[in-house]
Amino acid sequence: MRWYYTDAEYSVNGNSGKWIQGFRRDEQQNLEKARIAGTIDYDELVAGNGIVLLQERADLYDIEAALGDTVEVKFETESGQIHTKAYTVMGIVNKYSYAGFSKCFTLPEQLMNEAAGIDCTGTISVMTDTDKFDTVEAALNRLIDGNSDFVMETIKESITYYSGLQQLSFGVLLIVAVIVVCFSLINLVNTTITNFLSRRQEIGMLQAIGLSKKQLIKMLCYEGWIYSAFAALVTLVLGTGLGFLSVQVVVKTMNPYFYYSFPWLVVWMYLAILLIVQFILISYTTGNLKKQSLVEQIRAME
C-alpha cells in the first residue's frame, strides 16, 4: 500500500505551511466517512483542480480556509525548480485517520505527481501473514540492501521503540508517585504521633471520669481506620479522576492510541502499605498507653 506526501509549501488566506499528503482513489470511501462539506470525489477533484482541507489539523496549526478558497502550492521538481500550482478547496473532512504525521491538506495523488513531476510515494506499507513475516522481511532487506534512498522499519521494531519510550515515561512518573506516597506516609505518621502526644492530657481527663483502657484503645483504633479510609477514598476518587483526564489530554494532543486502564496492582499495593502503616501506628499508641498508668500520663503532660 502506497502513502503519498511531499514537503511542498502552501499558502492560503495569508497563512502558510509545509507538507501536503496525497490520497489514492481507493481511499475515497474513508475520506467520505469523515466529510463535513463539499466533495471528496476523486474524479471531480482532478477535473476541478481541487484540494481537500483536513479541518482538525488545520485548526491545530491555525490555518483558516473554507470551500472555494484558493490554495497556492509550491512544488520542487526533480530538477530542483520551483513549480507553483493553484488549487480550489472543494472538500472539507474532519477527524480523518491517516497513517502519517499531521498535514492540513490532501490532494488526489494524480494531481500531486503531475505537479511535482515525480512519483510522490513517501511510504510503502507491506502487510503479510504472521507466519510469513520473517521470509518477507528477509526478502525486503535484500531488495533495499545498499540503496540509501530506502529505509525499512518493521512493526516489531516500532513496537519495541515506542514501548521503550512509554516505559521510560512510565518509570519517571512512577518514581514521582512513589516519592509522593512516601512523603504522604511520613506526614501521616508524624501527624498521628503528634496528635496522640498533644492529646495525652485530654485522654487522661477522659480516663479520670471513667473511660476504660479498652474503650480508649477502641476509640484510637476507630480514629486510625477512619483516617485511612478517608485517605484511600480521596486517593481513589481524585487520583483516578486526574489519571483519566491526563490520558484524555494526551489522546487529544499527542497520541490518539493511548487508553486508560485502572491501575489495580498499584492501588492494591498502596492500600496494603497504608493499612500496614496504620496498624503499626495503632499498635504504637495503644502499646504506649498500656505501659503507663493514668497518674503517669497526667504527670508527663505537666
DRENNURO-688124 format. One record per residue (C-alpha): residue in one letter; x negated, y, z negated. Coordinates in steps of 0.2 Angstrom, whole numbers, plus 5000, padded with zeros to 4 digits. Example, Ala and Ser with C-alpha at 12.3 -4.5 7.8 and 13.67 -1.06 7.14 Angstrom:
REM DRENNURO-688124
A493849784961 S493249954964 
REM end
This chain:
REM DRENNURO-688124
M500050005000 R499350175005 W499450334995 Y499150495004 Y498450654997 T497250795001 D496450944992 A497251075004 E497551244997 Y499351304997 S500251474993 V502051524991 N502851674984 G501151744978 N500651584969 S499351464975 G498651294970 K497751144977 W498150964982 I499650904991 Q500250724992 G501050635007 F502450505007 R502750365018 R504350335027 D504750185015 E504550305000 Q506050405006 Q507350304996 N506350334980 L506250514983 E508150514987 K508550454970 A507650604962 R508350734975 I509250884967 A509350994983 G509050995001 T508550845012 I507250715009 D507550635026 Y505850585034 D506350625052 E507150785048 L505650845038 V504550805053 A505650885065 G505951045055 N504151055049 G504751035031 I503951015014 V504750944998 L504551034981 L504250924966 Q505151034953 E504450964936 R502650984942 A502951154949 D503651204933 L502151134924 Y501051244935 D502151394935 I502451384954 E504151464959 A504951404976 A506651374982 L507451304998 G507051405013 D505451475006 T503851465017 V502351375010 E500651405019 V499451265018 K497551275022 F496851105028 E495051075030 T494750975046 E493450835049 S492350965057 G492451075042 Q493551205050 I495051285040 H496751255049 T498251345042 K499951275043 A501651355038 Y503051235031 T504851265025 V505451205009 M506851085014 G507050974999 I506850984980 V506650824969 N506450814950 K505550684939 Y504950584954 S503750444948 Y502150444958 A500550344956 G499350484955 F498950654947 S500250794947 K500550884963 C501851014967 F502250974985 T502350824996 L502450805015 P502850665027 E501150585029 Q501350615048 L501350805046 M499850795034 N498750685045 E499150795060 A498750955051 A497150885044 G496650795059 I496150645049 D496950495040 C497350575023 T497450405014 G496750434997 T497050274988 I497450094994 S498349984981 V498149794984 M499349684975 T499149494973 D499749344963 T498849324947 D498149154952 K497349234967 F496649384958 D494849334957 T494749274975 V495549434981 E494349544970 A492849454977 A493349474995 L493649664992 N491949684984 R491149604999 L492149725010 I491649885001 D489849824997 G488649955002 N489950085008 S489850234996 D491450305003 F492450174994 V492650144975 M493649994969 E494549994952 T495449844946 I496949834934 K495949744922 E494549874922 S495950014920 I496749924905 T495049894897 Y494550084899 Y496250154894 S496350034879 G494650094873 L495250274874 Q496850234864 Q495850134851 L494650274849 S496050404846 F497050274835 G495450244825 V495250434822 L497050464817 L496950304806 I495450374796 V496350534794 A497850444787 V496850344775 I495950494768 V497650574766 V498350424757 C496850414746 F497050594741 S498850574738 L498550414727 I497150514717 N498450654715 L499750534709 V498550454696 N497950624690 T499750694689 T500450544679 I499050534667 T499050724664 N500950724662 F500850574649 L499450664639 S500450834639 R502050744633 R501250644619 Q501950774606 E503650754614 I503550564614 G503050574596 M504550684591 L505750564601 Q504950414591 A505150514575 I507050524577 G507250344582 L506650304599 S505850124598 K504250074607 K505249954618 Q506450104623 L504950214626 I504050094637 K505650064647 M505850254650 L504050264656 C504250114667 Y505850194675 E504950364677 G503550274686 W504650174698 I505650324702 Y504150424707 S503550284718 A505250264726 F505350444729 A503650444737 A504050294748 L505650374753 V504850544758 T503450444767 L504650334777 V505850474782 L504650624785 G503150514791 T504250414803 G505050564810 L503450654813 G502650504821 F504150484833 L504150664838 S502250664840 V502450514853 Q503850604862 V502750764864 V501350654871 V502550574883 K503150734889 T501550824891 M500150694894 N500550514895 P502350454901 Y501850274897 F501750304878 Y503150224867 Y503550224849 S503350074839 F503750074820 P502050034810 W502749894799 L501049824794 V500350004789 V501950034780 W501949874770 M500149904766 Y500550074759 L501950014749 A500949874742 I499549994737 L500750124730 L501649984719 I499949924713 V499350094708 Q501050124699 F500949964690 I499150004684 L499750174678 I501250104668 S500049974661 Y498850104655 T500150224647 T501150084639 G499550004633 N498950164626 L500550184616 K500450014609 K498750044602 Q499250204592 S500450224578 L501650374578 V500550464565 E499050444576 Q500050514591 I500650674582 R498950694574 A498050684591 M499150824598 E498650934583 
REM end
